[in-house]
């Protein structure tokens, strides 16, 4: 199925969902050279990774974060709307694994191919801020890189994995939120296990599970950063776990997580920076950029109502980015006056 659209230099782009996967892909400036494996995993494996990664320890704060200030009616409405919106954005983004018979395994490569090098660099900066710095606070809806490990057909398999996340995964994601608020109401804590009573070992067990699961989640969300660093600094013509590459992997991971921990410890109000980074980088990555790609690739042939819908997404996301960023900056300014670096908050 080919659909033409406008390219940045006047040449038509072709969205190819199946044909490109049978013919193979062209490399050009957006090749598949990577230190990580490509075309290996089943959709079940990727779906399981999405479910286990998104349902991290952060969901234990959602009862307090989402339902306590909004109440049952508006809280549930907002959860449903955001859930459907993010599911749609990810479903749309999955369609852009292949354009002009090229497979794109990185979000920034896709944006660069469609909109030029400036957008490549902008997307990379947004991803870096969201998945490296924002990861310290375990934000959940990061603009994910296109899943490179999926077996062909990549588009269909990615969407199957998303179906698993937005069915089975959502049961845990929203189930914990609803049950926590139902059980404790306005007394619900910002960290749900704090409300639990009983033997001390139960809290120890819960916190240990949250800690271990957060490690899995962190690796998922920081995968684009790892892939970029590994492709840049490893010898990709040698096995991933060869002697030399193992030494480089150790140094890369040690540098990364040391820096991660240092910055997180330096700011006692790290959640404010998570809000800030999520405001001006996460919202465009998740909601605005997929619609921008749609307009560019399918602009010629899409029906007027579809184009109007995607332009609405772009404008609304832009305004939302401005509003939430201003709010996040105000929180940071207020807290800077209360805290100091490395404070024991």
Backbone as numpy.savetxt, mean C-alpha at the origin, in Angstrom:
# Nx Ny Nz CAx CAy CAz Cx Cy Cz
-7.76 -8.31 -25.55 -8.62 -7.12 -25.55 -7.73 -5.89 -25.55
-7.74 -5.14 -26.60 -6.93 -3.94 -26.72 -7.81 -2.71 -26.63
-7.37 -1.73 -25.89 -8.08 -0.47 -25.78 -7.08 0.64 -25.94
-7.31 1.55 -26.87 -6.36 2.62 -27.11 -6.65 3.81 -26.22
-5.60 4.57 -25.95 -5.71 5.81 -25.18 -4.67 6.78 -25.65
-4.60 7.93 -25.01 -3.62 8.95 -25.39 -2.33 8.73 -24.63
-1.23 8.85 -25.31 0.08 8.81 -24.66 0.58 10.23 -24.50
1.60 10.37 -23.69 2.08 11.71 -23.37 2.71 12.40 -24.57
3.18 11.65 -25.55 3.81 12.26 -26.72 2.93 12.14 -27.96
1.63 11.93 -27.77 0.73 11.89 -28.89 0.53 10.52 -29.48
1.30 9.53 -29.06 1.15 8.19 -29.57 0.14 7.43 -28.73
-0.66 6.56 -29.37 -1.66 5.83 -28.59 -1.03 4.77 -27.72
-1.57 4.63 -26.52 -1.19 3.54 -25.64 -2.24 2.45 -25.78
-1.82 1.22 -25.61 -2.74 0.10 -25.72 -2.75 -0.67 -24.42
-3.93 -0.75 -23.81 -4.10 -1.57 -22.62 -4.38 -2.99 -23.08
-3.50 -3.91 -22.72 -3.60 -5.28 -23.18 -3.69 -6.20 -21.98
-4.87 -6.79 -21.75 -5.08 -7.59 -20.55 -4.61 -9.02 -20.69
-4.73 -9.61 -21.86 -4.39 -11.02 -22.01 -3.33 -11.26 -23.07
-3.42 -10.55 -24.18 -2.54 -10.84 -25.31 -1.07 -10.68 -24.95
-0.77 -9.60 -24.19 0.62 -9.36 -23.82 1.19 -10.45 -22.94
0.31 -11.10 -22.21 0.79 -12.14 -21.32 1.14 -13.40 -22.10
0.54 -13.58 -23.25 0.86 -14.73 -24.06 2.08 -14.49 -24.94
2.23 -13.26 -25.41 3.35 -12.94 -26.28 4.66 -12.75 -25.53
4.55 -12.41 -24.24 5.75 -12.02 -23.50 5.77 -10.51 -23.40
6.82 -9.97 -22.87 6.89 -8.53 -22.65 8.14 -7.94 -23.27
8.04 -6.65 -23.58 9.19 -5.91 -24.08 9.83 -5.20 -22.90
11.14 -5.03 -22.95 11.84 -4.44 -21.83 11.95 -2.93 -21.95
12.64 -2.45 -22.98 12.87 -1.03 -23.17 13.40 -0.40 -21.88
12.90 0.83 -21.54 13.36 1.49 -20.33 12.64 0.98 -19.08
11.61 0.17 -19.27 10.82 -0.30 -18.15 10.88 -1.82 -18.11
12.10 -2.35 -18.02 12.30 -3.78 -18.10 11.96 -4.50 -16.82
12.11 -5.82 -16.86 11.78 -6.65 -15.73 13.02 -7.06 -14.95
14.15 -6.38 -15.18 15.36 -6.71 -14.44 15.13 -6.46 -12.95
15.26 -7.51 -12.16 15.00 -7.40 -10.74 15.77 -8.48 -10.00
16.21 -8.15 -8.80 16.87 -9.14 -7.96 15.87 -10.13 -7.37
14.59 -9.79 -7.42 13.55 -10.65 -6.86 12.92 -11.51 -7.96
12.30 -12.59 -7.55 11.71 -13.54 -8.50 10.46 -12.95 -9.14
10.20 -13.33 -10.39 9.04 -12.88 -11.15 8.32 -14.11 -11.69
6.99 -14.03 -11.80 6.18 -15.11 -12.38 6.35 -16.43 -11.64
6.25 -16.40 -10.31 6.49 -17.62 -9.56 5.31 -18.04 -8.71
4.64 -17.10 -8.05 3.65 -17.43 -7.04 2.25 -17.58 -7.62
1.44 -18.41 -6.95 0.04 -18.56 -7.31 -0.77 -17.43 -6.70
-2.00 -17.25 -7.18 -2.84 -16.19 -6.62 -3.22 -16.51 -5.17
-3.27 -17.80 -4.84 -3.57 -18.17 -3.45 -2.47 -17.69 -2.50
-1.20 -17.82 -2.94 -0.09 -17.37 -2.10 -0.12 -15.86 -1.92
-0.37 -15.14 -3.01 -0.41 -13.69 -2.93 -1.62 -13.24 -2.10
-2.75 -13.90 -2.30 -3.94 -13.57 -1.52 -3.73 -13.78 -0.03
-3.08 -14.89 0.32 -2.78 -15.16 1.73 -1.86 -14.09 2.30
-0.89 -13.65 1.52 0.02 -12.60 1.97 -0.74 -11.29 2.19
-1.67 -10.96 1.30 -2.47 -9.75 1.49 -3.31 -9.83 2.75
-3.96 -10.98 2.97 -4.82 -11.14 4.14 -4.02 -11.01 5.43
-2.89 -11.72 5.51 -2.10 -11.70 6.74 -1.39 -10.37 6.95
-1.07 -9.66 5.88 -0.35 -8.40 6.00 -1.27 -7.24 6.38
-2.43 -7.17 5.73 -3.33 -6.07 6.02 -3.97 -6.19 7.40
-4.16 -7.42 7.86 -4.75 -7.62 9.18 -3.66 -7.64 10.25
-2.94 -6.54 10.36 -1.84 -6.45 11.32 -2.33 -5.82 12.63
-1.43 -5.59 13.55 -1.79 -5.09 14.87 -2.52 -3.77 14.86
-2.41 -3.03 13.78 -3.06 -1.71 13.71 -4.58 -1.82 13.80
-5.16 -2.96 13.38 -6.62 -3.09 13.41 -7.15 -3.11 14.84
-6.28 -3.37 15.80 -6.71 -3.37 17.19 -6.98 -1.97 17.71
-6.69 -0.96 16.91 -6.99 0.42 17.29 -8.20 0.97 16.56
-8.77 0.20 15.62 -9.82 0.74 14.76 -11.14 0.98 15.50
-11.41 0.19 16.54 -12.64 0.43 17.30 -12.63 1.84 17.88
-11.48 2.23 18.42 -11.33 3.57 19.00 -11.19 4.63 17.93
-10.48 4.30 16.85 -10.17 5.29 15.81 -11.36 5.59 14.92
-12.14 4.55 14.55 -13.19 4.72 13.56 -14.60 4.80 14.16
-14.91 3.92 15.09 -16.28 3.83 15.59 -16.55 4.71 16.81
-15.55 4.88 17.68 -15.78 5.68 18.87 -16.15 7.13 18.56
-15.45 7.83 17.64 -15.83 9.22 17.37 -17.06 9.35 16.48
-17.38 8.34 15.66 -18.47 8.45 14.69 -19.75 7.76 15.12
-19.65 6.79 16.03 -20.83 6.04 16.42 -21.13 4.93 15.43
-22.18 4.16 15.74 -22.48 2.98 14.93 -22.84 3.34 13.49
-23.78 4.25 13.31 -24.32 4.51 11.96 -23.25 5.05 11.02
-22.70 6.22 11.36 -21.71 6.83 10.48 -20.40 6.04 10.44
-20.06 5.41 11.54 -18.85 4.60 11.55 -18.92 3.43 10.58
-20.05 2.70 10.61 -20.21 1.56 9.70 -20.30 2.03 8.25
-21.02 3.14 8.03 -21.11 3.68 6.67 -19.73 4.03 6.12
-18.92 4.70 6.93 -17.58 5.08 6.49 -16.70 3.86 6.22
-16.79 2.85 7.08 -16.01 1.63 6.87 -16.39 0.96 5.56
-17.69 0.88 5.27 -18.15 0.24 4.03 -17.71 1.03 2.80
-17.90 2.36 2.86 -17.53 3.20 1.71 -16.03 3.12 1.42
-15.22 3.25 2.47 -13.77 3.19 2.29 -13.35 1.81 1.79
-13.99 0.75 2.31 -13.68 -0.60 1.86 -13.94 -0.80 0.38
-15.13 -0.38 -0.07 -15.46 -0.52 -1.48 -14.57 0.36 -2.36
-14.27 1.55 -1.88 -13.45 2.48 -2.66 -12.03 1.93 -2.86
-11.43 1.44 -1.78 -10.07 0.90 -1.90 -10.05 -0.39 -2.72
-11.12 -1.21 -2.57 -11.20 -2.43 -3.38 -11.27 -2.09 -4.86
-12.07 -1.09 -5.20 -12.18 -0.67 -6.59 -10.87 -0.12 -7.12
-10.18 0.72 -6.33 -8.92 1.31 -6.76 -7.87 0.23 -7.03
-7.79 -0.77 -6.15 -6.82 -1.85 -6.35 -7.20 -2.75 -7.51
-8.49 -3.00 -7.68 -8.99 -3.78 -8.83 -8.63 -3.07 -10.13
-8.81 -1.75 -10.17 -8.48 -0.97 -11.36 -6.98 -1.01 -11.63
-6.18 -0.84 -10.59 -4.73 -0.82 -10.76 -4.21 -2.16 -11.27
-4.86 -3.25 -10.86 -4.43 -4.57 -11.30 -4.52 -4.73 -12.82
-5.42 -3.97 -13.46 -5.59 -4.07 -14.91 -4.39 -3.53 -15.67
-3.56 -2.75 -15.00 -2.47 -2.09 -15.69 -1.13 -2.81 -15.52
-1.19 -4.12 -15.29 0.04 -4.91 -15.33 0.65 -4.87 -16.73
-0.20 -4.81 -17.75 0.27 -4.86 -19.13 -0.26 -3.68 -19.92
0.65 -2.92 -20.53 0.32 -1.85 -21.47 1.31 -1.94 -22.62
0.80 -1.92 -23.85 1.66 -2.03 -25.03 2.56 -3.28 -24.96
1.98 -4.40 -24.53 2.72 -5.67 -24.43 3.88 -5.62 -23.45
3.92 -4.62 -22.60 4.95 -4.53 -21.56 4.33 -4.89 -20.22
5.05 -5.64 -19.44 4.59 -5.93 -18.09 5.26 -4.97 -17.12
4.45 -4.36 -16.26 4.96 -3.43 -15.27 4.85 -4.07 -13.89
5.99 -4.26 -13.24 6.01 -4.87 -11.92 6.20 -3.83 -10.83
6.40 -2.58 -11.22 6.60 -1.51 -10.25 5.63 -0.36 -10.56
5.02 0.16 -9.51 4.07 1.27 -9.65 4.73 2.46 -10.33
5.94 2.79 -9.91 6.63 3.96 -10.45 6.97 3.79 -11.93
7.27 2.55 -12.36 7.53 2.31 -13.77 6.28 2.56 -14.61
5.15 2.12 -14.10 3.88 2.33 -14.80 3.59 3.82 -14.96
3.70 4.58 -13.85 3.42 6.01 -13.93 4.42 6.73 -14.82
5.68 6.30 -14.78 6.69 6.91 -15.63 6.44 6.64 -17.10
6.00 5.43 -17.44 5.74 5.09 -18.83 4.57 5.87 -19.40
3.54 6.06 -18.57 2.33 6.73 -19.04 2.47 8.25 -19.01
3.14 8.79 -17.98 3.17 10.25 -17.78 4.56 10.87 -17.87
5.60 10.07 -18.02 6.93 10.63 -18.15 7.77 10.50 -16.88
9.03 10.88 -17.01 10.00 10.69 -15.93 9.66 11.48 -14.67
9.06 12.65 -14.83 8.72 13.44 -13.64 7.75 12.69 -12.75
6.76 12.05 -13.37 5.80 11.28 -12.59 6.44 10.02 -12.02
7.42 9.45 -12.73 8.18 8.31 -12.19 8.83 8.69 -10.87
9.52 9.82 -10.86 10.23 10.24 -9.66 9.25 10.64 -8.55
8.15 11.29 -8.90 7.16 11.68 -7.91 6.54 10.44 -7.24
6.20 9.44 -8.06 5.63 8.21 -7.51 6.62 7.51 -6.61
7.88 7.50 -7.01 8.91 6.84 -6.21 9.09 7.55 -4.86
9.07 8.88 -4.86 9.17 9.63 -3.61 7.98 9.33 -2.71
6.77 9.33 -3.29 5.57 9.02 -2.50 5.65 7.62 -1.91
6.08 6.65 -2.72 6.20 5.28 -2.22 7.24 5.19 -1.11
8.35 5.86 -1.31 9.42 5.82 -0.31 8.92 6.38 1.02
8.25 7.52 0.97 7.76 8.14 2.20 6.69 7.28 2.86
5.79 6.73 2.04 4.69 5.94 2.59 5.16 4.60 3.13
6.03 3.89 2.38 6.39 2.52 2.72 7.70 2.48 3.56
8.42 3.42 3.60 9.61 3.37 4.48 9.36 4.12 5.77
9.06 5.43 5.65 8.85 6.25 6.84 7.49 5.95 7.47
6.44 5.93 6.65 5.11 5.67 7.17 4.99 4.29 7.75
5.80 3.36 7.28 5.74 1.98 7.77 6.06 1.89 9.25
6.76 2.88 9.77 7.10 2.86 11.20 5.84 2.89 12.06
4.77 3.46 11.53 3.52 3.49 12.27 2.53 2.46 11.78
2.96 1.57 10.88 2.14 0.49 10.36 0.85 0.99 9.71
0.96 1.94 8.78 -0.19 2.30 7.99 -0.59 1.10 7.16
-1.87 1.00 6.85 -2.38 -0.25 6.29 -2.63 -0.20 4.79
-2.97 0.98 4.26 -3.40 1.00 2.88 -2.37 1.67 1.99
-1.13 1.25 2.07 -0.07 1.82 1.26 -0.28 1.55 -0.21
0.19 2.51 -1.07 0.10 2.28 -2.51 1.06 1.15 -2.87
0.51 0.01 -3.09 1.36 -1.17 -3.30 1.97 -1.19 -4.68
3.20 -1.73 -4.78 3.79 -2.00 -6.08 3.01 -3.13 -6.73
2.93 -3.12 -8.06 2.25 -4.20 -8.75 2.96 -5.50 -8.43
2.20 -6.49 -8.05 2.78 -7.73 -7.53 3.56 -8.46 -8.61
4.87 -8.49 -8.48 5.73 -9.03 -9.54 5.86 -10.53 -9.49
5.54 -11.15 -8.34 5.80 -12.58 -8.22 4.68 -13.44 -8.78
3.57 -12.83 -9.16 2.42 -13.59 -9.63 2.68 -14.32 -10.94
2.17 -15.54 -11.01 2.24 -16.29 -12.26 1.27 -15.69 -13.28
1.51 -15.96 -14.56 0.59 -15.53 -15.60 -0.64 -16.42 -15.59
-1.82 -15.87 -15.96 -2.10 -14.47 -16.32 -2.13 -13.56 -15.10
-1.27 -12.58 -15.07 -1.04 -11.77 -13.88 -2.26 -10.95 -13.50
-2.98 -10.39 -14.48 -4.13 -9.54 -14.17 -5.22 -10.35 -13.48
-5.59 -11.48 -14.06 -6.64 -12.31 -13.47 -6.22 -12.83 -12.10
-4.96 -13.23 -11.97 -4.50 -13.76 -10.69 -4.44 -12.68 -9.61
-4.05 -11.46 -10.00 -4.02 -10.37 -9.03 -5.42 -10.07 -8.53
-6.38 -10.08 -9.43 -7.76 -9.80 -9.03 -8.33 -10.92 -8.16
-7.95 -12.15 -8.42 -8.37 -13.25 -7.55 -7.81 -13.06 -6.14
-6.54 -12.64 -6.07 -5.93 -12.39 -4.77 -6.64 -11.25 -4.04
-7.04 -10.21 -4.79 -7.77 -9.10 -4.19 -9.14 -9.54 -3.70
-9.81 -10.42 -4.46 -11.09 -10.94 -4.01 -10.94 -11.64 -2.65
-9.86 -12.39 -2.49 -9.62 -13.08 -1.22 -9.43 -12.09 -0.09
-8.66 -11.02 -0.35 -8.42 -10.01 0.67 -9.70 -9.30 1.05
-10.53 -8.95 0.05 -11.72 -8.16 0.34 -12.95 -9.01 0.65
-12.76 -10.29 0.90 -13.81 -11.15 1.43 -13.34 -11.73 2.76
-12.42 -12.69 2.70 -11.91 -13.31 3.92 -11.18 -12.29 4.79
-10.31 -11.49 4.17 -9.53 -10.53 4.93 -10.38 -9.50 5.64
-11.43 -9.03 4.96 -12.29 -8.00 5.55 -13.06 -8.53 6.75
-13.36 -9.83 6.77 -14.05 -10.41 7.92 -13.25 -10.16 9.20
-11.94 -10.33 9.13 -11.09 -10.06 10.29 -10.92 -8.56 10.49
-10.68 -7.87 9.39 -10.36 -6.44 9.41 -11.47 -5.65 10.09
-12.71 -5.87 9.64 -13.84 -5.15 10.21 -14.46 -5.88 11.40
-14.31 -7.20 11.44 -14.88 -7.97 12.54 -14.31 -7.56 13.88
-12.99 -7.43 13.96 -12.34 -7.00 15.19 -12.79 -5.59 15.57
-12.93 -4.73 14.59 -13.35 -3.34 14.83 -14.75 -3.29 15.44
-15.67 -4.02 14.83 -17.06 -4.00 15.28 -17.20 -4.67 16.66
-16.57 -5.82 16.84 -16.68 -6.53 18.12 -16.07 -5.72 19.25
-14.96 -5.06 18.99 -14.33 -4.25 20.02 -15.22 -3.12 20.49
-15.87 -2.44 19.56 -16.76 -1.34 19.93 -18.04 -1.86 20.56
-18.52 -3.00 20.08 -19.72 -3.61 20.67 -19.47 -4.01 22.12
-18.28 -4.51 22.41 -17.97 -5.00 23.75 -17.71 -3.88 24.74
-17.05 -2.80 24.30 -16.59 -1.78 25.25 -17.17 -0.39 25.01
-17.83 -0.18 23.87 -18.48 1.10 23.61 -17.52 2.27 23.67
-17.95 3.34 24.32 -17.11 4.54 24.39 -15.92 4.37 25.31
-15.85 3.24 26.03 -14.71 2.97 26.90 -13.61 2.21 26.18
-13.79 1.96 24.89 -12.82 1.17 24.16 -11.48 1.90 24.10
-10.41 1.15 24.30 -9.06 1.72 24.34 -8.51 1.94 22.94
-7.49 2.79 22.84 -6.81 3.00 21.57 -6.06 1.74 21.13
-5.82 0.83 22.07 -5.21 -0.47 21.77 -6.06 -1.51 22.48
-6.87 -2.23 21.72 -7.93 -3.08 22.25 -7.50 -4.04 23.36
-6.33 -4.69 23.29 -5.94 -5.60 24.38 -5.87 -4.94 25.75
-5.73 -3.61 25.82 -5.71 -2.94 27.11 -7.02 -3.05 27.86
-8.12 -3.31 27.11 -9.42 -3.48 27.75 -9.64 -4.87 28.34
-8.79 -5.80 27.95 -8.99 -7.18 28.37 -8.59 -7.37 29.82
-9.36 -8.18 30.52 -9.02 -8.57 31.88 -8.80 -10.07 31.90
-8.22 -10.55 32.98 -7.95 -11.98 33.07 -6.49 -12.25 33.35
-6.07 -13.50 33.16 -4.68 -13.87 33.44 -3.69 -13.04 32.63
-2.55 -12.77 33.25 -1.53 -11.95 32.59 -1.00 -12.62 31.33
-0.98 -13.96 31.33 -0.40 -14.65 30.18 -1.19 -14.44 28.90
-2.50 -14.12 29.05 -3.31 -13.87 27.86 -2.83 -12.62 27.15
-2.60 -11.55 27.92 -2.08 -10.32 27.32 -0.70 -10.52 26.73
0.14 -11.29 27.43 1.47 -11.57 26.90 1.39 -12.31 25.58
0.49 -13.31 25.52 0.32 -14.09 24.29 -0.19 -13.22 23.14
-1.19 -12.37 23.43 -1.75 -11.50 22.39 -0.70 -10.54 21.85
0.05 -9.93 22.74 1.08 -8.98 22.31 2.20 -9.67 21.55
2.54 -10.89 21.92 3.56 -11.64 21.19 3.08 -11.96 19.78
1.81 -12.35 19.65 1.25 -12.64 18.32 1.22 -11.39 17.47
0.80 -10.27 18.07 0.76 -8.99 17.34 2.16 -8.60 16.87
3.14 -8.79 17.73 4.52 -8.45 17.38 5.01 -9.29 16.19
4.80 -10.60 16.26 5.26 -11.48 15.19 4.52 -11.19 13.88
3.21 -10.96 13.99 2.43 -10.69 12.78 2.82 -9.35 12.19
3.20 -8.38 13.04 3.62 -7.07 12.54 4.90 -7.17 11.72
5.76 -8.12 12.09 6.98 -8.33 11.30 6.62 -8.77 9.89
5.66 -9.71 9.78 5.19 -10.16 8.46 4.60 -8.98 7.69
3.76 -8.21 8.36 3.11 -7.08 7.72 4.11 -6.04 7.25
5.11 -5.78 8.08 6.12 -4.78 7.71 6.86 -5.19 6.45
7.22 -6.47 6.35 7.94 -6.93 5.17 7.08 -6.80 3.91
5.78 -6.99 4.05 4.88 -6.84 2.91 4.87 -5.41 2.41
4.69 -4.46 3.32 4.54 -3.08 2.90 5.85 -2.43 2.47
6.95 -2.96 2.94 8.23 -2.37 2.58 8.87 -3.11 1.40
8.16 -4.09 0.84 8.71 -4.88 -0.26 9.20 -4.04 -1.44
8.48 -2.97 -1.87 9.00 -2.16 -2.97 10.35 -1.53 -2.68
10.58 -1.13 -1.40 11.86 -0.55 -1.03 12.94 -1.62 -1.07
12.63 -2.80 -0.52 13.60 -3.89 -0.55 13.96 -4.26 -1.99
12.95 -4.32 -2.85 13.19 -4.70 -4.24 14.10 -3.69 -4.94
13.86 -2.41 -4.69 14.68 -1.37 -5.31 16.13 -1.44 -4.80
16.29 -1.58 -3.49 17.64 -1.66 -2.92 18.37 -2.91 -3.38
17.67 -4.04 -3.39 18.31 -5.30 -3.78 18.72 -5.27 -5.25
17.85 -4.74 -6.11 18.18 -4.67 -7.53 19.34 -3.72 -7.78
19.45 -2.67 -6.96 20.51 -1.69 -7.12 21.85 -2.21 -6.63
21.87 -2.91 -5.50 23.13 -3.22 -4.83 23.54 -4.69 -4.88
22.63 -5.60 -5.19 23.02 -7.01 -5.28 23.55 -7.33 -6.68
24.29 -8.42 -6.77 24.75 -8.90 -8.07 23.66 -9.82 -8.63
22.80 -9.26 -9.50 21.61 -10.00 -9.91 21.92 -11.13 -10.89
23.17 -11.16 -11.39 23.55 -12.28 -12.24 23.97 -13.50 -11.41
23.99 -13.33 -10.08 24.33 -14.44 -9.18 23.09 -14.82 -8.38
23.07 -16.04 -7.81 21.93 -16.44 -6.98 21.69 -15.46 -5.84
20.42 -15.30 -5.49 20.03 -14.36 -4.45 20.77 -14.61 -3.14
20.98 -15.88 -2.83 21.60 -16.23 -1.55 23.03 -16.76 -1.72
23.71 -16.24 -2.71 25.14 -16.54 -2.82 25.89 -15.84 -1.70
27.14 -16.22 -1.48 27.91 -15.66 -0.37 27.99 -14.15 -0.40
28.33 -13.59 -1.55 28.47 -12.14 -1.67 27.14 -11.44 -1.49
26.09 -11.98 -2.10 24.78 -11.36 -1.98 24.22 -11.45 -0.57
24.52 -12.52 0.14 24.07 -12.63 1.53 24.69 -11.54 2.40
25.97 -11.26 2.17 26.61 -10.18 2.93 25.96 -8.84 2.61
25.69 -8.60 1.34 25.06 -7.34 0.96 23.62 -7.25 1.49
22.90 -8.36 1.46 21.55 -8.38 2.01 21.56 -8.03 3.49
22.49 -8.62 4.22 22.59 -8.34 5.65 22.83 -6.86 5.91
23.76 -6.26 5.18 24.07 -4.86 5.37 22.89 -3.96 4.99
22.22 -4.29 3.88 21.07 -3.50 3.45 19.95 -3.54 4.49
19.63 -4.75 4.98 18.55 -4.87 5.95 18.93 -4.22 7.28
20.19 -4.39 7.69 20.64 -3.79 8.94 20.55 -2.26 8.86
21.01 -1.70 7.76 20.95 -0.26 7.57 19.50 0.22 7.56
18.66 -0.50 6.85 17.26 -0.10 6.71 16.54 -0.10 8.05
16.60 -1.21 8.77 15.83 -1.33 10.00 16.44 -0.52 11.14
17.76 -0.30 11.12 18.37 0.58 12.11 17.88 2.01 11.93
17.88 2.46 10.69 17.36 3.80 10.41 15.88 3.91 10.74
15.13 2.87 10.41 13.71 2.84 10.71 13.45 2.98 12.20
14.16 2.19 12.99 13.97 2.20 14.44 14.43 3.52 15.05
15.53 4.08 14.55 16.08 5.32 15.09 15.08 6.47 14.91
14.53 6.59 13.71 13.59 7.69 13.45 12.31 7.51 14.26
11.82 6.27 14.34 10.60 6.02 15.10 10.79 6.35 16.58
11.98 6.03 17.12 12.25 6.33 18.53 12.45 7.82 18.77
12.91 8.53 17.74 13.20 9.96 17.91 11.93 10.78 18.06
10.84 10.30 17.45 9.59 11.07 17.47 8.56 10.38 18.36
8.31 10.91 19.55 7.33 10.29 20.44 5.90 10.40 19.92
5.69 11.29 18.95 4.35 11.43 18.35 4.42 10.98 16.88
4.97 9.77 16.69 5.17 9.25 15.35 3.85 9.12 14.59
2.77 8.87 15.30 1.49 8.70 14.62 1.08 9.96 13.87
1.49 11.13 14.37 1.19 12.38 13.66 1.89 12.43 12.30
3.12 11.91 12.27 3.84 11.89 10.99 3.26 10.84 10.05
2.75 9.75 10.63 2.06 8.76 9.81 0.84 9.40 9.14
0.08 10.18 9.92 -1.06 10.90 9.36 -0.62 11.84 8.25
0.47 12.56 8.49 0.96 13.53 7.51 1.39 12.85 6.21
2.19 11.79 6.35 2.65 11.08 5.16 1.50 10.43 4.42
0.56 9.87 5.17 -0.60 9.27 4.54 -1.45 10.28 3.82
-1.47 11.52 4.33 -2.31 12.56 3.73 -1.85 12.95 2.34
-0.55 13.29 2.22 -0.12 13.84 0.95 0.51 12.81 0.01
0.73 11.59 0.47 1.29 10.58 -0.44 0.41 9.35 -0.59
-0.20 8.89 0.51 -1.01 7.68 0.45 -2.29 7.88 -0.34
-2.97 9.00 -0.13 -4.23 9.25 -0.84 -4.02 9.31 -2.35
-3.03 10.07 -2.86 -2.81 10.04 -4.32 -2.44 8.66 -4.85
-1.55 7.95 -4.14 -1.13 6.62 -4.60 -2.30 5.65 -4.69
-3.19 5.71 -3.71 -4.27 4.74 -3.63 -5.46 5.11 -4.50
-5.84 6.37 -4.54 -7.08 6.77 -5.19 -6.89 7.60 -6.46
-5.93 8.52 -6.46 -5.80 9.44 -7.59 -5.07 8.83 -8.78
-3.89 8.23 -8.54 -3.06 7.76 -9.64 -3.70 6.68 -10.50
-4.42 5.69 -9.93 -5.09 4.70 -10.79 -6.07 5.34 -11.77
-6.82 6.34 -11.30 -7.75 7.03 -12.21 -7.01 7.85 -13.25
-5.87 8.41 -12.88 -5.06 9.14 -13.85 -4.56 8.22 -14.96
-4.15 7.01 -14.58 -3.71 6.05 -15.60 -4.87 5.68 -16.50
-6.05 5.47 -15.92 -7.23 5.13 -16.73 -7.52 6.22 -17.76
-7.52 7.48 -17.33 -7.80 8.59 -18.24 -6.78 8.63 -19.37
-5.52 8.37 -19.05 -4.47 8.45 -20.06 -4.53 7.29 -21.04
-4.78 6.09 -20.52 -4.72 4.89 -21.36 -6.01 4.65 -22.12
-7.16 4.89 -21.46 -8.45 4.55 -22.07 -9.29 5.78 -22.38
-8.64 6.96 -22.39 -9.39 8.20 -22.57 -10.14 8.31 -23.89
-9.63 7.73 -24.97 -10.26 7.88 -26.27 -11.55 7.09 -26.40
-11.57 5.93 -25.82 -12.69 5.02 -26.06 -13.64 4.87 -24.89
-13.26 5.33 -23.72 -14.13 5.18 -22.56 -15.39 6.03 -22.69
-16.49 5.52 -22.15 -17.74 6.26 -22.18 -17.63 7.52 -21.33
-18.48 8.49 -21.64 -18.39 9.79 -20.99 -18.61 9.68 -19.49
-19.52 8.76 -19.07 -19.78 8.63 -17.64 -18.58 8.03 -16.90
-17.84 7.14 -17.57 -16.64 6.57 -16.96 -15.56 7.64 -16.81
-15.37 8.44 -17.85 -14.38 9.50 -17.76 -14.76 10.52 -16.68
-16.06 10.83 -16.59 -16.51 11.77 -15.56 -16.25 11.20 -14.16
-16.49 9.89 -13.99 -16.25 9.24 -12.70 -14.78 9.32 -12.31
-13.89 9.06 -13.25 -12.46 9.08 -12.92 -11.95 10.50 -12.72
-12.49 11.47 -13.45 -12.12 12.85 -13.17 -12.62 13.29 -11.79
-13.79 12.81 -11.41 -14.28 13.08 -10.06 -13.33 12.50 -9.02
-12.86 11.26 -9.23 -11.90 10.65 -8.31 -10.64 11.49 -8.18
-10.15 11.97 -9.31 -8.92 12.75 -9.32 -9.10 14.06 -8.55
-10.16 14.80 -8.87 -10.40 16.09 -8.22 -10.69 15.91 -6.74
-11.55 14.93 -6.41 -11.90 14.71 -5.01 -10.67 14.28 -4.20
-9.85 13.41 -4.76 -8.64 12.96 -4.07 -7.67 14.11 -3.86
-7.58 14.99 -4.86 -6.70 16.15 -4.74 -7.16 17.07 -3.60
-8.45 17.34 -3.55 -8.98 18.20 -2.48 -8.84 17.53 -1.12
-9.08 16.21 -1.08 -8.93 15.47 0.17 -7.48 15.50 0.65
-6.55 15.39 -0.29 -5.13 15.45 0.05 -4.77 16.78 0.69
-5.26 17.86 0.12 -4.97 19.19 0.67 -5.56 19.34 2.07
-6.83 18.95 2.23 -7.51 19.13 3.52 -6.85 18.29 4.61
-6.58 17.03 4.33 -6.01 16.15 5.36 -4.56 16.52 5.67
-3.82 17.00 4.68 -2.44 17.41 4.93 -2.39 18.63 5.84
-3.26 19.60 5.62 -3.33 20.78 6.49 -3.65 20.38 7.92
-4.60 19.47 8.07 -4.97 18.99 9.40 -3.81 18.27 10.08
-3.10 17.43 9.31 -1.97 16.69 9.88 -0.83 17.62 10.30
-0.58 18.66 9.51 0.46 19.63 9.86 0.12 20.35 11.15
-1.15 20.68 11.33 -1.57 21.35 12.57 -1.32 20.46 13.78
-1.60 19.16 13.65 -1.34 18.23 14.76 0.14 18.19 15.11
0.99 18.15 14.09 2.43 18.10 14.33 2.90 19.37 15.02
2.44 20.53 14.55 2.84 21.80 15.16 2.44 21.85 16.62
1.23 21.39 16.92 0.76 21.39 18.31 1.60 20.46 19.19
1.94 19.29 18.66 2.67 18.31 19.47 4.15 18.65 19.62
4.70 19.36 18.65 6.10 19.77 18.77 6.30 20.63 20.01
5.28 21.39 20.39 5.36 22.25 21.56 5.27 21.46 22.87
4.79 20.20 22.79 4.58 19.40 24.00 5.68 18.37 24.23
6.30 17.88 23.14 7.25 16.79 23.25 8.65 17.23 22.83
9.62 16.38 23.18 10.98 16.59 22.68 11.48 15.27 22.12
12.57 15.33 21.36 13.08 14.13 20.71 13.46 13.08 21.75
13.18 11.82 21.38 13.50 10.65 22.21 12.82 10.73 23.58
11.65 11.38 23.64 10.92 11.46 24.89 10.31 10.09 25.20
10.21 9.77 26.47 9.59 8.51 26.90 8.10 8.78 27.03
7.39 8.71 25.87 5.98 9.05 25.85 5.13 7.88 26.28
